[in-house]
Amino acid sequence: MLRKLMKYEFKATKRIMLPAIIVLFLISIFNGVFFGVIEPHISKNNIFVNLFGGVGMTAYVLGIIGIFIISGLLALFRFYKSDLSNEGYLTHTLPVTISKEILSKIIIGTFWIVVTGIVVMFSIFVILMVSGALNITDIDWTSFKEVINAIFTEEGGLAFIAIIYVIIIIILGCSSKILNVYASMAIGFSAKKNKILCSFGAYMVLSLILTVITTVAGMVLSNPLKAMMSTLSNAAAFHLLFIGVILYILILNAAYFFITKYMMENRLNLE
């Protein structure tokens, strides 16, 4: 059933995300063509060159900001529409557990945020390629091969593993931010009035609680952790650091997920 929910959620969100991605790529191609093909053949003092160049880059920057905002707000809007608005009466009559309903929203929401980041990086590559600023034939593939081979050495392997750790942290971090808002909305929509305001208040309270807990835990565990890290090898300390961060984010995810699930099962007050 989770797979079906994810499939439905993906279909509902791709109708917005795919056009946004296409628009960003079109803007990237326009900027690449303009700065690489058109601008070099026109006087720098031409007012139209400055105008189109400024408009193109402004549109690109706004496109990047916009697509991140869209991907984030879409994850929140889908949760609100399906589970907290009048549509929730239908959603909660389906033979689906609350856990699977939340998971489907989280997985697809996180997916689009991560895809958005990849799309933005690739759009920069498109501009560089189309404009001629980057040419594949100019890449020193011999050096590139040496870098790849270095990854399989002990030090290079640690660098590669660090990249994997960072990717995992980014993905879990995105889901944590979404779940944080989901938990806040679930709490806020348990109120009879001013649900949006209550959701905002719940978000502030959860953030304050997290700050207090993190600060106290840091003060209590700081010295023991320093003592333990000093007894470990560099490689062991390296793994312990990243694994500790990942466990911390997983605990946050579990806490936010439990709050969201509990409130939706026991305290939900639909519009």
C-alpha positions as CSV (number, residue, x, y, z in Angstrom):
1,M,0.0,0.0,0.0
2,L,2.9,2.4,0.7
3,R,4.1,1.9,-2.9
4,K,0.6,2.9,-4.2
5,L,0.5,5.9,-1.9
6,M,3.9,7.0,-3.1
7,K,2.9,6.5,-6.7
8,Y,-0.2,8.6,-6.3
9,E,1.8,11.3,-4.4
10,F,4.4,11.3,-7.2
11,K,1.8,11.8,-9.9
12,A,0.2,14.6,-8.0
13,T,3.5,16.5,-7.4
14,K,5.2,15.9,-10.7
15,R,2.6,18.0,-12.5
16,I,4.0,21.0,-10.7
17,M,7.7,20.0,-10.3
18,L,8.4,18.9,-13.8
19,P,7.2,22.2,-15.5
20,A,9.3,24.1,-12.9
21,I,12.4,22.0,-13.7
22,I,11.8,22.5,-17.5
23,V,11.5,26.3,-17.0
24,L,14.7,26.4,-15.1
25,F,16.5,24.4,-17.8
26,L,15.1,26.7,-20.5
27,I,16.4,29.8,-18.6
28,S,19.8,28.0,-18.2
29,I,20.0,27.4,-22.0
30,F,18.9,31.0,-22.7
31,N,21.7,32.3,-20.5
32,G,24.2,29.9,-22.0
33,V,23.3,30.8,-25.6
34,F,23.2,34.5,-24.8
35,F,26.6,34.8,-23.0
36,G,28.4,32.2,-25.1
37,V,27.0,32.9,-28.6
38,I,25.2,36.3,-28.8
39,E,27.0,38.6,-26.4
40,P,30.6,38.1,-27.9
41,H,29.4,39.3,-31.3
42,I,27.6,42.5,-30.0
43,S,29.1,45.7,-28.6
44,K,29.4,45.6,-24.8
45,N,27.9,49.1,-24.7
46,N,24.7,47.9,-26.4
47,I,21.8,48.6,-24.1
48,F,20.0,45.5,-25.3
49,V,23.0,43.3,-24.3
50,N,23.0,44.7,-20.8
51,L,19.2,44.5,-20.6
52,F,18.9,40.9,-21.8
53,G,21.9,39.8,-19.8
54,G,20.6,41.3,-16.6
55,V,17.1,39.9,-17.2
56,G,18.5,36.5,-18.0
57,M,20.6,36.2,-14.9
58,T,17.9,37.7,-12.7
59,A,15.4,35.2,-14.0
60,Y,17.9,32.4,-13.4
61,V,18.5,33.4,-9.8
62,L,14.8,33.8,-9.1
63,G,14.2,30.5,-10.8
64,I,16.6,28.7,-8.4
65,I,15.0,30.4,-5.4
66,G,11.6,29.7,-6.8
67,I,12.1,26.0,-7.5
68,F,13.4,25.4,-3.9
69,I,10.5,27.3,-2.5
70,I,8.1,25.3,-4.7
71,S,9.5,21.9,-3.7
72,G,9.4,22.8,0.0
73,L,5.9,24.4,0.0
74,L,4.5,21.6,-2.2
75,A,5.5,19.0,0.4
76,L,3.7,21.0,3.1
77,F,0.7,21.8,0.9
78,R,0.2,18.1,0.0
79,F,0.2,17.2,3.7
80,Y,-2.3,19.9,4.5
81,K,-4.6,19.2,1.6
82,S,-4.7,15.4,1.9
83,D,-4.7,15.1,5.7
84,L,-5.7,18.3,7.4
85,S,-8.3,20.0,5.2
86,N,-11.8,18.7,4.3
87,E,-10.1,16.2,2.0
88,G,-8.8,14.5,5.1
89,Y,-12.2,13.1,5.8
90,L,-11.8,11.0,2.7
91,T,-8.1,10.2,3.2
92,H,-8.7,8.9,6.7
93,T,-11.4,6.5,5.6
94,L,-9.0,4.7,3.3
95,P,-7.7,1.3,4.4
96,V,-4.3,2.9,5.0
97,T,-2.4,3.4,8.3
98,I,-1.4,6.9,9.4
99,S,2.2,5.8,9.4
100,K,2.1,4.9,5.7
101,E,0.3,8.1,4.8
102,I,2.9,10.2,6.6
103,L,5.8,8.1,5.1
104,S,4.5,8.6,1.5
105,K,4.4,12.3,2.0
106,I,7.9,12.4,3.6
107,I,9.6,10.2,1.0
108,I,8.2,12.0,-2.0
109,G,8.6,15.5,-0.5
110,T,12.3,14.7,0.4
111,F,12.7,13.2,-3.1
112,W,11.7,16.4,-4.8
113,I,13.9,18.6,-2.6
114,V,16.9,16.4,-3.3
115,V,16.1,16.4,-7.0
116,T,15.8,20.2,-6.9
117,G,19.3,20.4,-5.6
118,I,20.6,18.1,-8.3
119,V,18.7,20.0,-11.0
120,V,20.2,23.4,-9.8
121,M,23.7,22.0,-10.0
122,F,23.1,20.5,-13.4
123,S,21.6,23.8,-14.6
124,I,24.9,25.5,-13.8
125,F,26.7,22.8,-15.8
126,V,24.3,23.5,-18.7
127,I,25.1,27.2,-18.7
128,L,28.8,26.5,-18.7
129,M,28.6,24.0,-21.5
130,V,26.3,25.9,-23.7
131,S,28.2,29.2,-23.2
132,G,31.5,27.4,-24.0
133,A,33.0,28.3,-20.7
134,L,33.4,24.5,-20.1
135,N,34.5,22.1,-22.8
136,I,34.5,18.4,-22.2
137,T,37.4,18.0,-24.6
138,D,39.5,20.4,-22.5
139,I,39.1,18.2,-19.4
140,D,42.3,16.3,-18.4
141,W,40.9,12.8,-18.2
142,T,44.2,11.4,-17.2
143,S,44.2,13.5,-14.0
144,F,40.5,12.6,-13.5
145,K,41.4,8.9,-13.7
146,E,44.1,9.4,-11.1
147,V,41.6,11.0,-8.8
148,I,39.3,8.0,-9.2
149,N,42.1,5.6,-8.5
150,A,43.1,7.7,-5.4
151,I,39.6,7.1,-4.0
152,F,40.5,3.4,-3.5
153,T,43.5,4.3,-1.3
154,E,43.0,4.5,2.4
155,E,43.0,8.3,2.6
156,G,41.0,8.6,-0.6
157,G,38.6,6.0,0.7
158,L,37.9,8.1,3.7
159,A,37.2,11.1,1.5
160,F,34.7,9.0,-0.6
161,I,33.0,7.7,2.5
162,A,32.8,11.3,3.8
163,I,30.9,12.2,0.7
164,I,28.5,9.3,1.2
165,Y,28.0,10.4,4.9
166,V,27.3,14.0,3.8
167,I,24.7,12.8,1.2
168,I,22.9,10.7,3.8
169,I,23.0,13.7,6.2
170,I,21.5,16.0,3.6
171,I,18.7,13.5,2.8
172,L,17.9,12.9,6.4
173,G,18.1,16.6,7.2
174,C,15.6,17.4,4.5
175,S,13.2,14.8,5.8
176,S,13.7,16.1,9.3
177,K,12.8,19.7,8.3
178,I,9.6,18.5,6.6
179,L,8.7,16.3,9.6
180,N,9.3,19.2,11.9
181,V,6.7,21.2,10.1
182,Y,4.3,18.2,9.8
183,A,4.5,17.8,13.6
184,S,3.8,21.5,14.1
185,M,0.9,21.4,11.7
186,A,-0.6,18.3,13.3
187,I,-0.4,20.0,16.7
188,G,-1.8,23.3,15.4
189,F,-4.7,21.6,13.6
190,S,-5.8,19.9,16.8
191,A,-7.0,23.4,17.9
192,K,-10.6,24.5,17.2
193,K,-9.7,28.0,16.0
194,N,-6.7,29.8,14.5
195,K,-5.1,26.6,13.3
196,I,-2.4,28.2,11.2
197,L,-1.4,30.5,14.0
198,C,-1.3,27.5,16.4
199,S,0.8,25.6,13.9
200,F,3.3,28.4,13.8
201,G,3.3,28.6,17.6
202,A,3.8,24.8,17.8
203,Y,6.8,25.1,15.4
204,M,8.4,27.8,17.7
205,V,7.8,25.7,20.8
206,L,9.3,22.6,19.2
207,S,12.3,24.6,18.0
208,L,12.8,26.0,21.5
209,I,12.6,22.5,23.1
210,L,15.1,21.2,20.6
211,T,17.5,24.0,21.2
212,V,17.3,23.5,25.0
213,I,17.7,19.7,24.8
214,T,20.6,20.1,22.3
215,T,22.3,22.7,24.5
216,V,22.0,20.7,27.7
217,A,23.1,17.5,26.0
218,G,26.1,19.3,24.5
219,M,27.1,20.6,28.0
220,V,26.7,17.2,29.6
221,L,28.4,15.1,26.9
222,S,31.0,17.6,25.7
223,N,33.9,16.5,28.0
224,P,33.2,12.7,27.9
225,L,33.1,12.8,24.1
226,K,36.3,14.8,23.9
227,A,38.0,12.2,26.2
228,M,36.6,9.3,24.2
229,M,37.6,10.9,20.9
230,S,41.2,11.4,22.1
231,T,41.6,7.7,22.7
232,L,40.5,6.8,19.1
233,S,42.4,6.6,15.9
234,N,41.7,9.3,13.3
235,A,39.7,6.9,11.2
236,A,37.6,5.7,14.1
237,A,37.0,9.3,15.3
238,F,36.0,10.2,11.7
239,H,33.4,7.5,11.5
240,L,32.1,8.1,15.0
241,L,31.6,11.8,14.3
242,F,29.5,11.2,11.1
243,I,27.6,8.3,12.6
244,G,26.8,10.4,15.6
245,V,25.4,13.2,13.5
246,I,23.3,10.7,11.5
247,L,21.9,9.1,14.7
248,Y,21.1,12.5,16.0
249,I,19.0,13.4,12.9
250,L,17.4,9.9,12.9
251,I,16.3,10.5,16.5
252,L,14.8,13.9,15.5
253,N,13.0,12.2,12.6
254,A,11.6,9.5,14.9
255,A,10.4,12.1,17.4
256,Y,8.7,14.3,14.9
257,F,7.2,11.3,13.2
258,F,5.8,10.0,16.5
259,I,4.3,13.4,17.4
260,T,2.7,13.7,13.9
261,K,1.3,10.2,14.1
262,Y,0.0,10.6,17.6
263,M,-1.7,13.9,16.9
264,M,-3.3,12.7,13.7
265,E,-4.6,9.5,15.3
266,N,-5.8,11.0,18.6
267,R,-6.1,14.8,18.4
268,L,-6.9,15.7,14.8
269,N,-9.6,18.3,14.4
270,L,-10.4,18.6,10.7
271,E,-11.8,21.7,9.2
